[in-house]
């Protein structure tokens, strides 16, 4: 079930994944990175797996400061 509220004329979804944990494989590049971003936006706690640990740390830091 998706709940929505109107804010300043725009529809914004509430944080559907708040207090949930998501494990994202391939999360350091492409689609996996985009999924990690969307899940973080929805309030999920993330475990990101990928082949490039340096890039994973950068993505993790960016998501932590953004959301």
N, C-alpha and C positions, 0 to 999 in steps of 0.2 A: 504494500500500500504506500503510495507516495502522497505526502502532505505538502501543500504549497501555501505560501502566504504572499500577498501583494505588498511590495515595498516600493514606494515612489513610482508607481505605475509599471514596475517590472515584476515578473514572477521569479521567485527565488525558492529553490528547494531547500528544505531543512536538512540538517546533517543526518543522513540516513544511516551512516556507518559509525556514528559516535560510540566509543567504548568497544568497538569490535577490532579484532586483529586480522590482518590480511597478510598472507605470504605470497609475494610476487616473484616468480622466477623470471629471469631475463629482464629484470627491472632496471638495468643500466643502459638500455639502448632502445630506441624505436617505440614499438607498441607497449612493451613492458614499462618503459619510463612514463609514457602517457597515462597508462593505467595507474601507476603509482601516484602520479600527480592528481588524477581525479579522485582516487580513494582518499588521499590526504585531504583534499578539498572537502570531502564528505565526512571528515572527522575520524577516519580509521587510524589505528596504530599499525605501522607497517614493518614487515621484515622483507628487505629487498635483497634478492640473490642475483648475482651476475658474474661474468668472467673477469670484469675489470674492476678491481677493488678501489682503485683511485677514483674512477668515475662514480662508483657507488657511494663513496664517501662524500663526493661533491654533491651528488643528487640528494643524499640524506641531509647534508647541511642546508641546502637550498630549501628543501621541503620543511625542515624544522623552523627555519627563520620565516618562511612565507606563511605557514599554517600553524 
